[in-house]
Amino acid sequence: MPFKLRHLGYKQTIVVDEQNRTLEDIAQEPLPRALILAHQYADMMESGKFSTVLELAQYLKSDRSHVARTLSLVNLALDIITAVMTGKAPESVTLTKVLYGFPDNWQKQRKLLGIGG
């Protein structure tokens, strides 16, 4: 992922797009934030700390179905995730659109979301 450094006094931030947005800026948007959470949840499940989505949801004090839908985001095609995280996904690609289901097949995902080939 191409980026540049922005120097703000003693602080440096990574700028990831032409609009001078930083990773922190992008991570505050709903879909990128959900993608980050999805990968954090997946790591928690894969670590063996939680054996079921219900256990994870209880730990997070969240609804099981919400945690399960969020976890499903790890199955998005890598180029779709990259497009979202770099701010290059079409505006039509929203959290609502992907949270309530998308095909398992990456080609079908791209076609549904209008990203790539």
C-alpha positions in Angstrom: 0.0 0.0 0.0 1.6 3.3 -1.1 1.9 6.0 1.6 3.8 9.1 2.6 4.8 10.5 6.0 3.3 13.8 7.2 5.4 15.6 9.8 3.5 17.6 12.4 6.1 19.0 14.7 7.4 16.0 16.7 4.7 13.7 15.5 4.7 11.7 12.2 1.6 10.2 10.7 1.1 8.0 7.7 -0.9 9.5 4.9 -2.5 6.9 2.7 -4.5 8.8 0.0 -4.7 11.9 -2.1 -7.1 13.6 0.4 -4.3 13.6 3.0 -6.2 11.2 5.2 -4.2 9.3 7.8 -4.8 5.7 8.8 -6.3 7.1 12.0 -8.7 9.2 10.0 -9.8 6.2 7.8 -10.1 3.9 10.9 -12.8 6.2 12.3 -15.1 5.6 9.3 -17.7 2.9 9.9 -16.6 0.2 7.4 -12.8 0.4 8.0 -13.5 0.4 11.7 -15.6 -2.7 11.4 -12.9 -4.4 9.3 -10.4 -3.7 12.0 -12.7 -5.1 14.6 -13.5 -8.2 12.5 -9.8 -9.0 12.3 -9.3 -8.4 16.0 -12.3 -10.7 16.8 -10.9 -13.3 14.4 -7.5 -13.2 16.2 -9.3 -13.6 19.5 -11.1 -16.7 18.2 -8.0 -18.2 16.6 -6.0 -17.7 19.8 -8.2 -20.3 21.5 -9.3 -17.8 24.2 -12.9 -18.2 22.9 -14.3 -21.3 21.4 -17.6 -19.9 20.2 -19.0 -16.7 18.8 -21.4 -16.6 21.8 -18.5 -16.7 24.3 -16.8 -13.9 22.4 -20.0 -11.8 22.3 -20.5 -12.3 26.0 -17.0 -11.2 26.7 -17.5 -8.1 24.4 -20.9 -7.5 26.0 -22.4 -7.5 22.5 -25.1 -9.3 20.6 -24.0 -12.7 19.2 -25.5 -11.9 15.8 -23.7 -8.6 15.6 -20.3 -10.2 16.4 -21.0 -13.0 13.9 -21.8 -10.4 11.1 -18.7 -8.4 12.0 -16.6 -11.6 11.9 -17.9 -12.4 8.5 -16.0 -9.3 7.1 -12.7 -11.2 7.3 -14.0 -13.2 4.3 -14.0 -10.1 2.0 -11.5 -10.3 -0.9 -8.2 -8.8 0.0 -8.3 -6.2 -2.8 -11.7 -5.1 -1.4 -10.3 -4.7 2.1 -7.3 -2.8 0.7 -9.6 -0.5 -1.3 -11.7 0.2 1.8 -8.7 0.8 4.0 -7.0 3.1 1.6 -10.2 5.1 0.9 -10.3 3.9 -2.7 -13.6 1.9 -2.5 -16.6 3.4 -4.3 -18.9 5.4 -2.0 -21.5 2.8 -2.6 -19.5 0.3 -0.6 -20.9 0.9 2.9 -20.9 -1.0 6.2 -24.7 -1.6 5.8 -24.2 -3.1 2.3 -21.5 -5.6 3.4 -22.6 -6.4 7.0 -25.8 -8.1 5.9 -24.3 -10.5 3.5 -22.1 -10.9 0.5 -21.1 -13.9 -1.6 -18.3 -16.2 -0.5 -16.8 -16.1 -4.0 -14.4 -13.2 -4.3 -15.2 -12.5 -8.0 -18.9 -12.3 -7.1 -18.0 -9.9 -4.2 -16.1 -7.6 -6.6 -19.0 -7.6 -9.0 -21.6 -6.9 -6.3 -19.5 -4.1 -4.8 -18.2 -2.7 -8.1 -14.5 -3.1 -7.2 -11.9 -4.5 -9.5 -12.4 -7.2 -12.1 
